[in-house]
Amino acid sequence: MNPLDALPPWVAVLVGVMVLLGAGFTFVGSLGLLRLRDFYKRVHAPTLGTTLGTFFMVAASIAWFSVAQGRPALHVILIGVFLTLTTPITLMLLVRAALYRNRVEDQRQMPPQ
């Protein structure tokens, strides 16, 4: 028996909406990556899109697996926590590396440390 057959329609709709919202936020973040011109502006759009997209994907996974398995599937929260914590840290490391490179190599006027 396929678990899709036993899934109530309201759960399928809820999971579908959350997956589409997550994909939409991630897509908008990717468009921001393409549209923005400066590196310092460009790193914010995918970070915010990824964080919101991850939230909706994790919520959809929790709803799907909780109903399909008949018990709360809270282990998916660990994936969401890991992605939510590592995305801003990666952003900060990329921006600091870019600031260092611009200060040392280009000798442009950059904000003070």
C-alpha positions in Angstrom: 0.0 0.0 0.0 1.3 3.4 -1.0 1.4 6.0 1.9 -0.1 8.6 -0.6 -3.3 6.6 -0.6 -3.8 6.9 3.1 -3.0 10.6 3.3 -5.9 12.9 4.0 -6.6 15.5 1.3 -6.1 18.5 3.7 -2.6 17.3 4.6 -1.7 17.0 0.9 -3.0 20.5 0.2 -1.1 21.9 3.3 2.1 20.2 2.3 1.8 21.3 -1.3 1.2 24.9 -0.3 4.2 24.9 2.1 6.5 23.3 -0.5 5.4 25.9 -3.1 6.0 28.7 -0.6 9.4 27.3 0.3 10.3 27.0 -3.4 9.0 30.5 -4.1 11.1 32.1 -1.4 14.2 30.3 -2.5 13.5 31.3 -6.2 13.1 34.9 -5.2 16.4 34.8 -3.3 18.0 33.3 -6.4 16.6 36.1 -8.6 18.0 38.6 -6.1 21.4 37.0 -6.5 21.2 37.6 -10.3 19.6 41.1 -10.2 21.7 42.9 -7.5 24.9 44.4 -8.8 27.2 44.8 -5.7 28.6 41.7 -3.9 27.6 43.1 -0.5 24.0 43.5 -1.6 24.0 40.3 -3.5 24.8 38.0 -0.5 21.7 39.1 1.4 19.0 37.9 -1.0 19.9 34.2 -1.2 20.5 34.1 2.5 17.1 35.4 3.4 15.4 33.3 0.6 17.2 30.2 1.8 16.2 30.7 5.4 12.5 31.3 4.7 12.5 28.5 2.1 14.1 26.1 4.6 11.4 27.0 7.2 8.6 26.1 4.9 10.2 23.0 3.6 10.9 21.8 7.1 7.3 22.5 8.1 6.1 20.6 5.1 8.3 17.6 6.0 7.1 17.6 9.6 3.5 17.6 8.5 4.0 14.9 5.8 6.0 12.5 7.9 3.9 13.0 11.1 0.8 12.0 9.2 2.4 9.3 7.2 4.1 7.6 10.1 1.4 8.3 12.7 3.8 9.9 15.2 5.4 13.3 15.4 8.4 13.6 13.2 10.4 16.2 15.1 13.8 14.9 14.0 13.4 17.0 10.8 13.7 20.1 13.1 17.5 19.3 13.5 17.9 19.7 9.7 16.2 23.0 9.8 18.2 24.2 12.8 21.4 23.2 11.2 20.6 25.0 7.9 19.2 28.1 9.7 22.4 28.4 11.8 24.9 27.7 9.0 23.5 30.0 6.4 24.1 33.3 8.3 27.5 32.2 9.5 28.5 31.4 5.9 27.2 34.9 4.9 29.3 36.6 7.6 32.4 34.6 6.6 32.0 35.5 2.9 31.5 39.2 3.7 34.5 39.4 6.0 36.7 37.7 3.4 35.5 40.1 0.7 36.1 43.1 3.0 39.6 41.9 3.8 40.3 41.4 0.1 39.0 44.8 -0.8 41.0 46.5 2.0 44.3 44.6 1.2 44.3 44.2 -2.5 42.2 47.1 -3.9 43.1 49.7 -1.3 39.6 51.2 -1.8 37.9 53.2 0.9 36.0 50.6 2.9 34.1 50.9 6.2 36.4 50.8 9.2 36.9 47.5 11.1 
